[in-house]
């Protein structure tokens, strides 16, 4: 991810979007976005289970 993409993804996630919604906006895979959030120290919310 470019530094700009990282900043955009963090901003989107911290604004309340889910990781999957962020993926749709930045075009990277779940694994890439999730690892980047953890690497940058972002508090990742637990996944909600739909049932």
C-alpha positions as CSV (number, residue, x, y, z in Angstrom):
1,X,0.0,0.0,0.0
2,X,1.2,3.5,-0.7
3,X,1.5,5.8,2.3
4,X,-1.5,7.7,0.9
5,X,-3.6,4.5,0.7
6,X,-2.6,3.6,4.3
7,X,-3.7,7.0,5.6
8,X,-6.9,6.8,3.7
9,X,-7.7,3.3,4.9
10,X,-7.0,4.3,8.5
11,X,-9.1,7.4,8.2
12,X,-12.0,5.4,6.7
13,X,-11.7,2.7,9.4
14,X,-11.5,5.1,12.2
15,X,-14.6,6.9,10.9
16,X,-16.6,3.8,11.5
17,X,-16.4,1.7,8.3
18,X,-15.7,-2.0,8.6
19,X,-12.6,-3.5,7.2
20,X,-14.7,-4.9,4.3
21,X,-16.1,-1.4,3.6
22,X,-12.5,0.0,3.6
23,X,-11.4,-2.8,1.2
24,X,-14.1,-1.7,-1.2
25,X,-12.8,1.9,-1.1
26,X,-9.0,1.2,-1.3
27,X,-8.9,-1.9,-3.4
28,X,-6.6,-4.1,-1.3
29,X,-7.3,-7.5,0.2
30,X,-8.6,-8.2,3.7
31,X,-5.2,-9.5,4.8
32,X,-3.3,-6.5,3.5
33,X,-5.6,-4.0,5.2
34,X,-5.9,-5.9,8.4
35,X,-2.1,-6.3,8.7
36,X,-1.5,-2.6,7.9
37,X,-4.0,-1.5,10.6
38,X,-2.3,-3.7,13.2
39,X,1.2,-2.5,12.0
40,X,0.1,1.1,12.4
41,X,-1.3,0.4,15.9
42,X,-4.9,1.0,15.1
43,X,-7.3,-0.7,17.5
44,X,-9.1,-3.2,15.3
45,X,-12.7,-3.8,16.4
46,X,-13.8,-7.4,16.7
47,X,-15.8,-8.8,13.8
48,X,-19.5,-9.0,14.4
49,X,-21.2,-12.3,13.7
50,X,-24.4,-12.1,11.8
51,X,-26.9,-14.8,12.6
